[in-house]
Structures are given as structure tokens and as C-alpha cells.
Amino acid sequence: MIRVMGTAAGLLMFCALLLLTVDYRIYSNRGWIREQKSARLLAWGYGLLSLLIFLGIVIYI
């Protein structure tokens, strides 16, 4: 179960970094403000959830 949670947290962190680097830049270059804000919010949410899962795994172990 710990391996599954660690993998899920890793995937969430990867998605968050991908959203922050790629999607955010694409939306800012095209001038799509609403999509830019939603990509940033979703990425930070994914990052926070990933860190909470990692913290839970560390506390559990």
C-alpha cells in the first residue's frame, strides 16, 4: 500500500510540475487568463496533495 501511495504522490508531483511549466506558459503566451489561473491553481493543488501524501508516508513509516 505504501508503494501505491508513493507512486500516486510521485505522479501527482510530476503532473503539478508539468502544469506549472508547460500549460501555464502556453496559456500565458496566448493570453488566456482564466485558463492560466485554473492551471496554476490545479498545479498547486496537486503539489500540496502530493506533499501531504509524502508526509503521511514518512509519518507512517
TAHULIN-V841424 format. One record per residue. RES is the residue in one small letter. SS is DSSP state (h for helix, s for strand, l for the rest). PHI is phi in radians with two decimals (NA if undefined). D_CENTER is the distance of its C-alpha to the mean C-alpha in whole Angstrom. Layout:
res = (RES,RES)
ss = (SS,SS)
phi = (PHI,PHI)
d_center = (D_CENTER,D_CENTER)
//
This chain:
res = (m,i,r,v,m,g,t,a,a,g,l,l,m,f,c,a,l,l,l,l,t,v,d,y,r,i,y,s,n,r,g,w,i,r,e,q,k,s,a,r,l,l,a,w,g,y,g,l,l,s,l,l,i,f,l,g,i,v,i,y,i)
ss = (l,h,h,h,h,h,h,h,h,h,h,h,h,h,h,h,h,h,h,h,h,h,h,h,h,h,h,h,h,h,l,l,h,h,h,h,h,h,h,h,h,h,h,h,h,h,h,h,h,h,h,h,h,h,h,h,h,h,h,h,l)
phi = (NA,-1.13,-1.14,-1.15,-1.15,-1.12,-1.16,-1.11,-1.15,-1.12,-1.15,-1.10,-1.16,-1.10,-1.12,-1.12,-1.15,-1.14,-1.11,-1.20,-1.54,-1.59,-1.10,-1.07,-1.20,-1.09,-1.20,-1.26,-1.19,-1.52,1.45,-1.55,-1.22,-1.13,-1.20,-1.11,-1.17,-1.21,-1.14,-1.15,-1.13,-1.13,-1.14,-1.17,-1.13,-1.08,-1.10,-1.12,-1.09,-1.10,-1.15,-1.14,-1.14,-1.05,-1.11,-1.10,-1.16,-1.12,-1.18,-1.17,-1.35)
d_center = (21,19,19,17,15,14,13,11,9,9,8,5,5,6,5,2,6,8,7,8,11,12,12,12,15,17,17,18,21,22,22,20,19,18,16,15,14,12,10,9,9,7,4,6,6,3,4,7,8,7,9,12,12,13,15,17,17,19,21,22,23)
//
